[in-house]
Amino acid sequence: MKGPIVAVAAIAFLFLSTLGASVVIGEMKSVSNTSHDVAPPDVSPCVYCHLPRDPDGDLLWANNPNSGDDFSGLEPLCFSCHDGTVTSVGSYVFDGARPDHLSNPGLRNQDCDRCHDPHDEGYGKFIKLPNAANFCNNCHSRAGSTDHPIDVDVRASNIQPIDVHWNPEEDDFSGTRLWNIEGTGPGDYMKCLTCHSPHGSEAGTDINTLAFDSTHDAFLSICQNCHYGWGSE
């Protein structure tokens, strides 16, 4: 029996060597016990998105991605569920009229997976980066000490923002948000996500959550939301 076993092993080695770098061994990940786990009992949640890889190393999706009109990269796969057929949560992300954070569709760790990991919601909303409402700091080093200050207790500074409500899930796309000190829920502190959102932001802005006010060219309305009175004269 030793001869046939060795022969099979040699053939397998030759086959894998021929494939070379096209074979990618991915990390073992699971969506079990996350909100992406939509499988009934005794069914693997993986099969809702994945099938085994083909010999070229490309991912095989369990269903045809919902391509829409302008989607590319990972977006079609995400939209396949978030188009309302499985869930309406996050459907605003795919509104082409609203700017998103820049991405490079189809490039690993530069697409949706730049910020998200669909297998892990440890930081909330499947964001894979720490720092909660300041998670932008992981890439954008200017935010904070060399730009507009963050982690400021706004109300302790005698500032009362005009609009502190922004919730795109309820079709409220205009406003700002104040956070608790941890940046995980409502509070009184200014964070990166007070004025910005990588999805659902106002058209014509740098992913701001308040629109540009063309009547005051020198003062953005997002600034006037807290520093009201500027540019009124």
N, C-alpha and C positions, 0 to 999 in steps of 0.2 A: 504493500500500500504506500510505502514511502515515496516510490517513484512518481505515481500519479499526483500525489499531494504537492511535491516539489514542482512538477510541471505546471499545475494550476497556479501555484504561487508565482512562478516565473512569468506566465502569461499575464496575470493580473498586474504584476510590476511593470511589464512592458507596456501594457495598455495605459496605465496611469502615467508612465514616463512620456508616452506619446502625447497625452493631453497637456502635460507640462503645466505652465502657469495659468492655463485657462480654468483649472479646477481650484475652487476657492472653498476652503473649509471655514464655515461661519461659526460664530459663537453659539452655544446652546442657550436658547432663550425661550421663554414661555409667556403667554399672556394669561395664564391661569390666575384666577382671582383678581383680575383687573376688569375694568369696564369694557375692554375689548374681548373678554371671554363671553361670547354669545352662544357657545355650544351647549346643547342639551347634555344631561348626565351621560357619562360613559362614551362621549364623543370627543375626540381631540379638538381643541379650539384652533390648532394650527391649520387644519384643512379648510377653514373658511377663507384663508388668504393664500395658502401655499400648497404646492405639490413639490415632489423632489426636483432637484435641479436637473437640467438636461446635460448631455455630455460637454457642451460648451461652457458650462458654468452659469448660464443665465437662469434667473428665477422663473419658475413657471407658476403663474397665478391660477388659483382654483376657479376663478370666474373671469370673464372678459372685463377688463377695467372700463369704467364709464368715462369715455374720452371727452364728452362734452364738445365744445368748440375750440377752446384755446389751451387745454391742459396738456402737460407733457411731464416727463419724468415720473415721480411717484404720485403726483396729484390725481391722475385718473383712478389709481387704486384706492386712495383715500376717499375720493368723491363717490366711489361705488357704493359706499355705505352712508356717507354724510350728505347724500343728495336727497335724503328724506325717505328712501326705501327701507333703510334699517333704523336711522336716527336723523333727526333734524338738528341735533346739537352740532354746532360748528359749521352749519351750512353757509353762513355768511363768509367764511374763509374763501369760498370759491366764487365770490361776486367779483367779476372782472372789472367793475367800475370802481372798486376800492383798492388802493395800493397795498401790496404786501411787502414784507422784508425781501430784499434781493436774494435770489437763489440761482443755482446753476443746475437746472433740471437734468437728471440722469447721471450726475456725478456724485459718487458716494461721499457722504458727509458734507455735501454742499447743496443738497436738495432739501426737501422737508426734514430729512434726517440731520440737517445742520443743528436743529434745536430739539427735534422730537425723536423719541424711540417708542414705536407703537407697542413694545413689549413691557414697558416699565413706566408706571405712573407715580413713582416714588416722590417726585417733586411736583406732582399735580399736572393735569392736562398732558400727560406723557412728555413733558419737557425733561430733557436729559441733563440739564445744566443746573447747578446750585444757585443760591442767592435770591430765590423767590422773585419778588417784584423788581429786583435789581439784577436779574439774571443776564441782562444786556451787558453788564460789566465783564462777563467772561470773554467777550470779544472786543467791546468798545471801551478802550482804556481812557478815552477822553471824558467819559461820563463821570460826574462827581466833582472831584477837587479842582479840575482844570476847566470845568464847564459850569452850567447851572448847578448849584448845590443840591444834593439829595440827602435823604435821611434827616430831613428837617421837620420838626414838629410845627406844622403850619399854623395851627390855631394858637399854640403857645407864643407864636411870633405875631399875634394879633392880626392875622390874615384870615379872611373868611371868603374862600372861593365862591364864585357865583353859582357854578354848576359842578357838583361833585358826584354826578350820576352818569355812568357810561356802561351800558349793557347791551351789546349787539344781539344777544340771544332774545332780547325783548324789543328789537328794532330801534334801540337808542344808540346812535352812532356819534353823538356829539356831547362832549363833556369831559370831565377829568375824574380821577379816582384818588382818594387818600387811603393809606394803608396803615395797618398796625406796624409796630417797630420791626417785626419779623418779616413783613411783606407778604403775609399769607392770608390776610383778610382785611376787612374795613378798619379804619382807624383815623389818625390825624397826621400821618407822616407822608411826606413827598418822596416818591420813589421814581425809578425810570418809567414804570408803567403808569405813573400819574398822567403823563402827557403823551406817551407813545403807546402804540400797540402794533406788533408785527403783522396783525391781521385786522381787517375791519376798520382801518383808519380813514381819514377824510381825503377825498380826492384832491390832488394838487398840493399835497403836503408831504413832508418827509416822515411818513407814518405817524402823523400827529392825530390826536383824537378830537381836535377842534379845527374848524376850517380857517383858512386865511381870510382876513378881513381886508378887502381891497380898498375900503374907505380910509384906512389908516396904513399907508404903505410902510411906515417905520415901526408899526406895532402890530404884532400878531395877536389875533383874538385869543389864542391860547395863553398869551402872556396877560392880556387884560382880564382873563378869568380870575386871576388872583390880584394882579396889579392894576385894578380898574382905576380909571381916571387918566391913565397915560394916553396921550394923543387926542384927548377930547377937546383941546383948545384949538 
